[in-house]
Amino acid sequence: MLDLLSAEPDRQAAYLQASGVGADEILLQFDDVLHVARARVGDRSLSHEEYLMLQSVDGRADSVSAGSEPIWTEVALEEAVEWRELRAAARVAKASLERSWSQDVDDSSKSLDG
């Protein structure tokens, strides 16, 4: 989901057109991810720090949601500052989580080798 949230506006618009859904669907799907993430923090398969990265994206998603009706257009995907800031936050979170998960895999491999 972070891949779609961080994607360029033309890719997001193409997704919406192919799926036949409105721009709000992007945020609805991210909201679903947050529900799963909360559960994963509870079972400790997601760290609190990783969850905080998702929360930072959620803050930007809230800014989009607070926008007026025109925020949900494909034009707004390209032009609205709220969407730009959401994409930037998603990119940061995605990169951080990828680093964290890559480190986890490396650590697991080392412990198996040892």
C-alpha positions as CSV (number, residue, x, y, z in Angstrom):
1,M,0.0,0.0,0.0
2,L,2.9,2.4,0.7
3,D,4.0,1.7,-2.9
4,L,0.7,3.2,-4.2
5,L,0.7,6.0,-1.7
6,S,4.2,7.0,-2.6
7,A,3.6,6.6,-6.4
8,E,3.6,9.6,-8.8
9,P,0.2,11.1,-9.4
10,D,-0.1,9.6,-12.9
11,R,0.4,6.1,-11.5
12,Q,-2.1,6.7,-8.8
13,A,-4.6,8.0,-11.4
14,A,-4.0,5.0,-13.6
15,Y,-4.7,2.7,-10.6
16,L,-7.9,4.5,-9.9
17,Q,-9.1,4.3,-13.5
18,A,-8.2,0.6,-13.8
19,S,-9.9,-0.2,-10.5
20,G,-13.0,2.0,-11.2
21,V,-12.8,3.6,-7.8
22,G,-12.4,7.1,-6.5
23,A,-9.3,8.7,-4.9
24,D,-10.7,8.1,-1.5
25,E,-10.2,4.4,-2.0
26,I,-6.4,4.9,-1.7
27,L,-6.9,6.2,1.8
28,L,-9.5,3.6,2.7
29,Q,-7.0,0.9,1.8
30,F,-4.3,2.5,3.9
31,D,-6.7,2.6,6.8
32,D,-7.1,-1.1,6.4
33,V,-3.3,-1.5,6.6
34,L,-3.3,0.5,9.8
35,H,-5.8,-1.8,11.4
36,V,-3.7,-4.8,10.5
37,A,-0.6,-2.9,11.8
38,R,-2.2,-2.3,15.2
39,A,-2.9,-6.0,15.5
40,R,0.7,-6.8,14.4
41,V,2.1,-4.5,17.1
42,G,-0.1,-6.4,19.6
43,D,1.4,-9.8,18.6
44,R,4.8,-8.2,18.3
45,S,5.3,-9.1,14.6
46,L,5.6,-5.3,14.0
47,S,7.7,-3.1,16.2
48,H,6.3,0.1,17.8
49,E,8.9,2.1,15.8
50,E,7.6,0.6,12.6
51,Y,4.1,1.4,13.6
52,L,5.0,5.0,14.3
53,M,6.3,5.3,10.7
54,L,2.9,4.2,9.5
55,Q,1.3,6.7,11.9
56,S,3.3,9.5,10.4
57,V,1.8,8.6,7.0
58,D,-1.7,8.5,8.7
59,G,-1.2,12.1,9.8
60,R,-0.7,13.2,6.2
61,A,-3.7,11.0,5.1
62,D,-5.8,12.9,7.7
63,S,-4.8,16.2,6.0
64,V,-6.0,14.8,2.7
65,S,-9.3,13.6,4.3
66,A,-9.8,17.0,5.8
67,G,-9.7,18.6,2.4
68,S,-12.7,19.8,0.5
69,E,-14.6,17.8,-2.1
70,P,-12.1,18.8,-4.9
71,I,-9.3,16.9,-3.1
72,W,-10.8,13.7,-4.4
73,T,-10.2,14.4,-8.1
74,E,-7.4,13.2,-10.3
75,V,-6.4,16.8,-10.8
76,A,-6.0,17.1,-7.1
77,L,-3.7,14.1,-7.0
78,E,-1.3,16.1,-9.1
79,E,-1.9,19.6,-7.8
80,A,-2.9,19.5,-4.1
81,V,-0.2,20.0,-1.6
82,E,-1.9,17.6,0.8
83,W,-1.5,14.7,-1.8
84,R,2.2,15.8,-2.4
85,E,2.9,15.7,1.4
86,L,1.2,12.4,1.7
87,R,3.3,10.9,-1.1
88,A,6.5,12.3,0.5
89,A,5.6,10.8,4.0
90,A,4.7,7.5,2.3
91,R,8.1,7.4,0.6
92,V,10.0,8.1,3.8
93,A,8.0,5.4,5.7
94,K,8.4,2.9,2.8
95,A,12.2,3.4,2.7
96,S,12.5,3.2,6.5
97,L,10.4,0.0,6.7
98,E,12.3,-1.6,3.9
99,R,15.6,-0.9,5.6
100,S,14.3,-2.2,8.9
101,W,12.9,-5.4,7.4
102,S,16.0,-5.9,5.3
103,Q,18.1,-5.6,8.5
104,D,15.7,-8.1,10.2
105,V,16.3,-10.6,7.4
106,D,20.1,-10.0,7.5
107,D,20.1,-10.6,11.3
108,S,18.0,-13.7,11.0
109,S,20.4,-15.1,8.3
110,K,23.4,-14.4,10.5
111,S,21.8,-16.2,13.5
112,L,21.0,-19.2,11.3
113,D,24.6,-19.2,9.9
114,G,26.1,-19.0,13.4
